[in-house]
Amino acid sequence: MSRSQRSAGSDPALPRDLTAALSGYVSYIRDERGRSTHTVRAYGADVEDFLRFSADRGVTNPAELSLAGVRAWLARYSAEGRARASVARRAASVRSFTAWCLRRGLTPTDVGERLASPRIERTLPTILDRHQAEDLMQHAAVAADDGSPVALRDRAIIELLYATGIRVAELCAADVDDVDDLRRTITVLGKGGKQRTVPFGVPAALAVRQWCEVRSGLLPPGGATSALFLGVRGGRIDPRAVRSVVHALTQEAGVPDLAPHGLRHTAATHVLEGGADLRMVQELLG
């Protein structure tokens, strides 16, 4: 029975040794590796499903896990017509778990070491050339000429994403105090809880400053929040809203349609074309 076919609370208890291994692994990726809540939940669920599958086949402790068992578990997903990316993610989860088991002395060998993942065809995101980027920023500036708080916010979002290459989640999590207007930097919390400070140029600084001057216009009466960017209801803006902003502005500006991730790649490409060192760009992007 697959995870999607089970109803909540209907799963039988795992054997004690498998339960202990699962708990230890989840604590490891959460506390020692500092993985995001989403990653911990996804990897933990994958490993739990694999262990339940193994328990149904008579496995009672990690030392009894086998490569054949891992392959049989993955084959079930492939037979259900799951996407390659989904199967690859589950393979990565179990490889991480079996490597952890070996390091902890729970298994004599790493049974997932020789596990092959399905190859995922990757396409690079669309990026803008310099002229298209200029057209996009110019359109956002013209759209904000009326002084509308939403339009000024959208201009600041698009300018800051292009100027810094930060992730959409990092932008949404940023607070007003994370921006140093004098030094023209923003401090963000990236993957793995790693903090970094990213510089930005004068156009982005101007756009952010103008937005902050009218930011209170989106706050409800008596409302207060530390968030740098606000949604139309006055709370912290969410990634979906930012994606909608980027899609709308690129379409209105007549440039190739982009997601925020495309702006991140655009920023990295233009910085590299300007002669920046690759390692420096990697550090800026986190």
C-alpha positions in Angstrom: 0.0 0.0 0.0 1.5 3.4 -1.0 1.7 6.4 1.3 -1.1 8.2 -0.6 -3.5 5.2 -0.1 -3.2 5.1 3.7 -5.6 7.0 5.9 -4.3 9.1 8.8 -3.7 7.1 11.9 -4.2 3.7 10.2 -0.6 2.7 9.9 0.6 -0.1 12.1 3.5 0.6 14.4 7.0 0.1 12.9 9.3 -2.4 14.6 11.1 -0.7 17.5 14.6 -0.7 15.8 13.2 0.8 12.6 11.3 3.4 14.6 14.5 4.4 16.5 16.5 4.6 13.2 13.8 6.8 11.6 13.7 9.1 14.6 17.5 9.4 14.8 17.8 10.1 11.1 15.1 12.9 11.2 16.9 14.5 14.2 20.2 14.3 12.2 18.9 16.1 9.1 17.0 18.6 11.2 19.4 19.4 14.0 22.9 18.6 12.6 22.4 19.3 9.0 20.1 22.2 9.5 17.7 21.2 6.7 14.6 23.2 6.0 11.3 22.2 7.5 10.1 21.2 4.1 13.1 19.0 3.4 12.9 17.3 6.8 9.3 16.5 6.2 9.8 15.2 2.7 12.9 13.1 3.5 11.3 11.8 6.7 8.1 10.8 4.9 10.1 9.0 2.2 12.2 7.1 4.6 9.2 6.2 6.8 7.4 4.8 3.7 10.5 2.8 2.7 10.8 1.3 6.2 7.1 0.4 6.3 7.5 -1.2 2.9 10.5 -3.1 4.3 8.7 -4.1 7.5 5.9 -5.6 5.4 8.6 -7.8 3.8 9.8 -9.0 7.2 12.5 -6.5 8.0 12.7 -5.7 11.7 16.0 -3.7 12.0 18.2 -1.6 9.8 20.9 -4.4 9.5 18.4 -6.4 7.5 17.8 -3.7 4.8 19.0 -4.7 1.3 19.7 -3.1 -2.1 17.1 -5.4 -3.6 14.5 -4.1 -1.1 15.3 -0.5 -2.0 15.0 -1.3 -5.7 11.7 -3.1 -5.1 10.4 0.0 -3.2 11.4 2.4 -6.0 10.0 0.0 -8.6 6.6 0.3 -7.0 6.6 4.0 -7.6 7.8 3.7 -11.1 5.0 1.2 -11.8 2.5 3.7 -10.5 3.6 6.1 -13.2 5.3 8.6 -10.9 7.4 11.4 -12.5 11.2 10.8 -12.8 11.8 13.7 -10.5 9.6 12.2 -7.8 11.3 8.8 -8.0 14.7 10.5 -8.0 13.8 12.4 -4.8 12.8 9.2 -3.1 16.1 7.5 -4.2 18.1 10.5 -2.7 16.1 10.3 0.5 16.9 6.6 1.0 20.6 7.0 -0.1 21.0 9.7 2.6 19.3 7.4 5.2 21.4 4.3 4.4 24.6 6.3 4.5 23.6 7.6 7.9 22.9 4.1 9.1 26.3 3.0 8.1 28.0 5.9 9.9 26.0 5.2 13.0 26.9 1.5 12.9 23.4 0.3 12.4 24.2 -1.5 9.2 27.4 -3.4 8.1 27.3 -1.8 4.6 25.6 1.1 2.8 22.9 -0.7 0.9 21.9 2.4 -1.0 25.4 3.3 -2.2 25.0 1.5 -5.5 21.5 2.7 -6.1 21.1 4.5 -9.4 18.6 7.4 -9.8 16.6 8.0 -12.9 18.2 10.8 -15.0 16.2 14.0 -14.8 16.2 16.1 -17.9 16.9 19.7 -16.7 16.3 22.8 -18.7 17.9 26.1 -17.8 15.4 28.8 -16.9 14.7 31.7 -19.3 16.9 34.7 -18.6 16.8 38.2 -19.9 19.5 40.0 -21.8 20.6 43.4 -20.6 18.3 45.3 -22.9 15.3 43.2 -21.8 16.2 43.7 -18.1 16.4 47.5 -18.7 13.0 47.4 -20.3 11.5 45.5 -17.4 12.9 47.8 -14.8 11.8 50.9 -16.8 8.3 49.5 -17.1 8.1 48.8 -13.4 9.3 52.4 -12.7 6.7 53.9 -15.1 3.9 51.7 -13.6 4.9 53.1 -10.1 4.7 56.8 -11.2 1.2 57.2 -9.7 2.6 56.6 -6.2 0.4 53.6 -5.6 1.8 51.5 -2.7 1.2 48.3 -4.6 3.0 49.5 -7.7 5.9 50.9 -5.6 6.1 47.6 -3.8 6.1 45.7 -7.1 8.9 47.9 -8.5 11.0 47.4 -5.3 10.5 43.6 -5.5 11.6 43.4 -9.1 14.5 45.7 -8.6 15.7 43.9 -5.5 15.4 40.5 -7.1 17.4 41.5 -10.1 20.0 43.5 -8.2 20.7 40.8 -5.6 19.8 37.4 -7.1 18.2 36.4 -3.8 15.7 33.6 -3.7 12.0 34.4 -3.5 11.7 32.8 -0.1 14.6 34.9 1.1 12.9 38.0 -0.2 9.6 37.1 1.5 11.3 36.4 4.8 13.2 39.7 4.9 12.3 42.3 7.5 12.6 46.1 7.2 15.6 46.0 9.6 17.4 43.6 7.3 18.0 46.4 4.8 20.9 48.8 5.4 20.0 51.8 3.3 23.4 53.5 4.0 25.5 50.5 2.9 23.0 49.4 0.3 22.9 45.8 1.6 20.2 43.3 2.6 20.8 40.5 5.0 18.9 37.3 4.2 18.6 33.8 5.8 19.3 31.2 3.1 19.2 27.4 2.9 20.4 25.5 5.9 19.8 28.6 8.1 22.9 30.3 6.6 22.9 34.1 6.8 24.5 36.3 4.2 24.6 40.0 3.4 24.1 40.9 -0.3 24.9 44.3 -1.8 22.6 46.1 -4.3 22.9 49.1 -6.5 21.5 52.6 -6.5 18.3 51.8 -8.6 17.3 49.1 -6.2 18.1 51.3 -3.2 15.9 54.1 -4.6 13.0 51.7 -5.3 13.2 50.1 -1.8 13.4 53.6 -0.2 10.3 54.8 -2.1 8.4 51.7 -1.1 9.3 52.0 2.5 7.9 55.6 2.5 4.5 54.3 1.5 4.6 50.8 3.1 2.2 51.8 5.9 -0.4 52.3 3.2 -0.9 48.6 3.0 -1.1 48.1 6.7 -4.6 47.7 8.1 -5.7 50.2 10.9 -3.6 49.4 14.0 -1.7 46.7 12.1 2.0 46.2 12.5 4.6 43.8 11.1 8.3 43.7 10.6 8.1 42.3 7.1 9.8 44.3 4.4 7.3 43.4 1.8 3.5 43.2 2.5 0.7 41.6 0.8 -2.5 43.5 -0.2 -4.1 42.5 3.2 -1.2 43.9 5.2 0.6 40.7 6.2 3.9 39.4 5.1 3.9 38.8 1.4 4.1 35.1 0.3 6.1 33.5 -2.6 3.0 32.9 -4.7 2.2 36.7 -4.7 5.8 37.5 -5.6 5.7 35.1 -8.5 2.5 36.7 -9.7 4.1 40.1 -9.5 7.1 39.0 -11.6 5.0 37.2 -14.2 2.7 40.2 -14.5 5.5 42.8 -14.9 7.4 40.7 -17.5 4.3 40.2 -19.6 3.3 43.9 -19.4 6.9 45.0 -20.3 6.9 42.7 -23.4 9.9 40.7 -22.3 10.1 36.9 -22.0 7.9 35.6 -19.2 9.9 34.9 -16.1 9.5 33.4 -12.6 11.6 34.9 -9.7 14.1 32.1 -10.3 14.6 33.4 -13.8 15.5 36.8 -12.4 18.0 35.1 -10.1 19.7 33.4 -13.1 19.5 36.7 -15.0 21.3 38.5 -12.2 24.0 35.9 -11.9 24.6 35.9 -15.7 24.9 39.6 -15.9 27.3 39.8 -13.0 29.5 37.1 -14.6 29.4 38.9 -17.9 30.5 42.0 -16.1 33.7 40.2 -15.1 32.9 39.0 -11.6 34.7 36.0 -10.2 32.5 32.8 -10.3 33.3 32.0 -6.6 32.1 35.5 -5.6 28.9 35.1 -7.5 28.3 31.7 -5.8 28.7 33.3 -2.4 26.4 36.2 -3.2 23.7 33.7 -4.4 24.2 31.5 -1.4 
